[in-house]
Amino acid sequence: MTDGAQQALRRTMEIYSKTTRFALACNASDKIIEPIQSRCAVLRYTKLTDAQILTRLMNVIEKERVPYTDDGLEAIIFTAQGDMRQALNNLQSTFSGFGFINSENVFKVCDEPHPLLVKEMIQHCVNANIDEAYKILAHLWHLGYSPEDIIGNIFRVCKTFQMAEYLKLEFIKELPNGFPKWLQHVHSHQHSGGSST
């Protein structure tokens, strides 16, 4: 909602404050202007667990008779990040676009780097095989994923990746420093006519 629209809402709230109660739902409360925030009681909800999302998805899938694979459900849960609305939107969009819920279709619809590629890249890093990890990173870059999408998925995959805890912490700590350098190298290599894949 634009600042102008929020100002109009603020005035409406002022005018009707004696007779009307307002409820607002938003994903980022910090984007709501202060005059509106000061008139609201802020309720914050925690993210749902994967099991909670899966239960509701199965309910919808059974009632709507949606064909699916287990990896498709895992992909929807992964892309939803604990948000039931996002999970249901991703389910509906994937079914509308492809008529079948599998991981490949979900990641096409959600336009996110596939976690299996990200896992493979992390495994190469763990094994100190940086050239192979770099090839996967370059491949994701050439597919058109933004640095934010790539780094976001690396963080999310890394949290559940099976590796020594000290290594996981070191990896997460170094990722913000090293990742932009990698992407800069991929980008400059691409523009100089080189092929990274």
C-alpha positions in Angstrom: 0.0 0.0 0.0 1.5 3.3 -1.0 2.1 6.1 1.5 -0.7 8.2 -0.1 -3.2 5.3 0.3 -2.0 4.8 3.9 -2.6 8.5 4.6 -6.1 8.2 3.2 -6.7 5.2 5.4 -5.4 7.1 8.4 -7.9 9.9 7.8 -10.7 7.3 7.4 -9.7 5.7 10.7 -9.8 9.0 12.4 -13.2 10.0 11.1 -14.8 6.6 12.0 -12.8 5.7 15.1 -15.9 6.1 17.4 -18.1 3.7 15.4 -15.8 1.4 13.5 -12.9 -1.0 14.4 -10.3 -1.8 11.8 -8.2 -4.9 11.4 -5.2 -4.9 9.1 -3.2 -7.9 8.0 0.3 -7.4 6.6 3.5 -9.3 5.9 5.8 -6.4 6.9 4.5 -4.2 9.7 7.5 -1.9 9.4 6.1 -0.7 6.0 3.0 0.7 7.7 3.2 4.4 8.5 3.6 5.3 12.2 0.2 7.1 12.5 -1.6 3.9 11.5 0.6 1.7 13.7 -0.1 3.9 16.7 -3.8 3.2 16.3 -3.3 -0.6 16.1 -2.6 -3.4 18.5 0.1 -5.4 16.7 -0.3 -9.2 16.8 2.6 -11.3 15.5 2.2 -14.9 14.5 5.0 -17.4 14.3 5.7 -19.4 11.2 3.8 -22.7 10.9 5.7 -25.9 11.2 6.2 -28.1 8.2 3.9 -30.7 9.7 1.1 -28.1 10.1 1.5 -27.0 6.5 1.5 -30.5 5.3 -1.6 -31.4 7.2 -3.6 -28.5 5.6 -2.1 -29.2 2.1 -3.2 -32.9 2.3 -6.7 -31.8 3.3 -6.9 -29.5 0.2 -5.3 -32.0 -2.1 -7.7 -34.8 -1.1 -10.8 -32.6 -1.4 -9.7 -31.1 -4.8 -8.3 -34.5 -6.1 -4.9 -32.9 -7.0 -2.3 -35.4 -8.3 1.0 -35.0 -6.6 4.4 -36.5 -5.7 6.0 -36.4 -2.2 8.8 -34.3 -3.6 6.2 -31.9 -4.9 4.8 -31.4 -1.4 8.3 -31.0 0.0 8.9 -28.3 -2.6 5.7 -26.4 -1.7 6.6 -26.6 2.0 10.1 -25.4 1.3 9.0 -22.4 -0.8 6.2 -21.5 1.7 8.7 -20.8 4.5 6.1 -21.3 7.2 3.4 -19.2 5.5 0.2 -21.1 4.9 -1.1 -18.5 2.4 2.1 -18.9 0.3 1.8 -22.7 0.5 -1.8 -22.7 -0.8 -1.0 -20.1 -3.5 2.0 -22.2 -4.7 -0.2 -25.3 -4.7 -2.9 -23.5 -6.7 -0.5 -21.9 -9.2 1.4 -25.1 -9.8 -1.8 -27.1 -10.4 -3.2 -24.4 -12.6 -0.1 -24.2 -14.7 0.9 -27.9 -14.9 -2.0 -30.0 -13.6 0.4 -32.0 -11.5 2.4 -31.2 -8.3 6.0 -32.3 -8.4 9.2 -30.5 -7.3 10.2 -29.5 -10.9 6.8 -27.9 -11.5 6.7 -26.1 -8.1 10.2 -24.6 -8.5 9.3 -23.4 -12.1 6.2 -21.7 -10.8 7.8 -20.2 -7.7 10.9 -19.3 -9.7 13.4 -20.3 -7.1 16.7 -22.2 -7.4 16.1 -25.9 -6.9 17.3 -27.0 -3.5 18.9 -30.1 -4.9 21.3 -28.0 -7.0 22.0 -25.9 -3.9 22.6 -29.0 -1.8 25.0 -30.3 -4.4 26.8 -27.0 -4.4 27.1 -27.0 -0.6 28.4 -30.6 -0.7 31.1 -29.6 -3.2 32.1 -26.8 -0.8 32.2 -29.2 2.2 34.4 -31.5 0.1 36.7 -28.5 -0.8 35.8 -29.0 -4.5 35.3 -25.3 -5.2 35.5 -25.5 -9.0 32.5 -27.8 -9.1 30.6 -25.6 -6.6 31.4 -22.6 -8.8 30.0 -24.3 -11.9 26.7 -24.8 -10.1 26.6 -21.2 -8.9 27.4 -20.1 -12.5 24.6 -22.3 -13.8 22.1 -20.8 -11.3 23.3 -17.3 -12.3 22.9 -18.1 -16.0 19.4 -19.4 -15.4 18.6 -15.8 -14.3 18.2 -16.2 -10.6 18.9 -13.0 -8.6 21.7 -13.0 -6.0 19.1 -12.6 -3.3 17.2 -15.8 -4.5 20.4 -17.8 -4.6 21.8 -16.7 -1.3 18.4 -17.0 0.3 18.1 -20.6 -0.8 21.7 -21.4 0.3 20.9 -20.1 3.8 17.7 -22.1 3.9 19.2 -25.3 2.6 22.3 -24.9 4.8 20.3 -24.8 8.0 19.1 -28.5 7.4 22.1 -29.8 5.5 23.9 -32.7 7.1 27.4 -31.5 8.0 29.5 -30.9 11.1 27.9 -28.1 13.2 31.1 -26.1 13.4 31.4 -26.3 9.6 27.8 -25.2 9.1 28.3 -22.2 11.4 31.6 -21.2 9.6 29.8 -21.6 6.2 26.9 -19.4 7.3 29.3 -16.8 8.7 31.4 -16.7 5.6 28.6 -16.8 3.1 27.8 -13.0 3.1 31.5 -12.2 2.6 32.4 -14.7 -0.1 29.2 -15.0 -2.0 29.2 -11.5 -3.5 32.8 -12.1 -4.7 31.7 -15.3 -6.4 28.8 -13.6 -8.1 31.0 -10.7 -9.2 33.4 -13.2 -10.7 30.6 -15.1 -12.5 29.2 -11.8 -13.8 32.5 -10.4 -15.1 33.4 -13.8 -16.6 30.1 -13.8 -18.4 30.6 -10.3 -19.9 34.1 -11.0 -21.0 32.8 -13.8 -23.3 34.0 -16.7 -21.1 31.9 -19.7 -20.3 31.6 -20.9 -16.7 29.6 -23.9 -17.3 
